[in-house]
Amino acid sequence: MMRKGIGIIVVLLALTLVFAGCSKEAASFKVGMVTDAGTIDDKSFNQGTWEGVQLAAQDFNLETKYLKPGGTTEADYVKEISNLYDAGFKFIVCPGFKFETAIFQAQDKYPDAKFVLIDGNPHAGDFVPVVKENTVSIFFAEHESGFLAGVATALQLQEGEAGFIGGMEIPAVQKFNWGFQQGLKYANENLGTNMSIKAENVIYQGSFDNVAAGQQLAAQMYDKGVDVIFCAAGGVGIGGINEAKSRAKAGEEVWIVGVDVDQYAEGIYEGEKSIILTSAMKYIDQAAYDMIKAEIEGQFPGGQTLVFDAKNNGVGIPQENPNLSEEVQNQVAEIFKKLQAGEITVSDQQGDLIK
């Protein structure tokens, strides 16, 4: 009996050492993030990315940290990437095209680190992609997400005038715009709606953090008779949301289409009422989570450029849309299936503006 008891103790001690080793290994895997323009709680790109990192931290018991640069230059980004690395955070997630040249430098400077670049490719300033084995680039089919939001908008409102407020005039934002317009056009031509959008109501503000400018642009559009504005503009879009909320409180019926994440909660102005009709979503949180999980499992897709689209459920509209009728949500779900099957193709290029 004594020998059997000793044997059990030895096994338990061995298991304890194994688990202790695992805990140590998990603790040494630290995930960092550097924010793009705006704050960590921007209700958009930064927040969506950070939520994915936080979920992974919760599921896999990881230490996380984010740093906000003092500016938006290459030097600002390189500095914060270096600060994270020096603090032991060797898995670094960076959301936004502005990180492209910074990651180009970092992937060579820190070969033992891993980098996730969302919405960009590392390059030396010449726009020639160089994705090293310790880096993965992630892109989204924003045009498909915008298309679905456009269809949903047209089906719910049936008729009226739309507008678009973009941040910087870059491909990710442009594709939202072009897809949205294609969605309105598709609904007009195939689903009996009558939505229009004028060139004067398609505006790129030029930044992602000028809240006041976003509110002013939205006010101008609403004053001209626009019923719904698709805001793909980060903090600028928050300005548009604020304007719509103040008008809704005053009894006007105006709408905003959110972007990147489900912005319904941000649009609440009274009780549970929100001015967010729906949101054109990129599952940024899932992308960040998946890359961290892949690293843990030894399957980090280094050297690759990945595209999250309808086919792999990387884009869409929220599962719950309180301002869309059940019938409209069912119709959009059918359209989504056609996108996945390739029966509907959405262009990622600019087409003719519907009048």
Secondary structure, DSSP 8 states (H G I E B T S, - for coil): -HHHHHHHHHHHHHHHHHHHHHHHHHHH-EEEEE--SS-TTSSSHHHHHHHHHHHHHHHHT-EEEEE--SSSSHHHHHHHHHHHHHTT--EEEEESGGGHHHHHHHHHH-TTSEEEEET----SSS------TTEEEEEE-HHHHHHHHHHHHHHHH-EEEEEEEESS-SHHHHHHHHHHHHHHHHHHHHS--EEEEEEEEEEE-S-S--HHHHHHHHHHHHHTT--EEEEESTHHHHHHHHHHHHHHHTT---EEEEEES--TGGGEEETTEESEEEEEEE-HHHHHHHHHHHHHTT---TT-EEEE-TTTT-EE--S--TTS-HHHHHHHHHHHHHHHHTSS---SS------
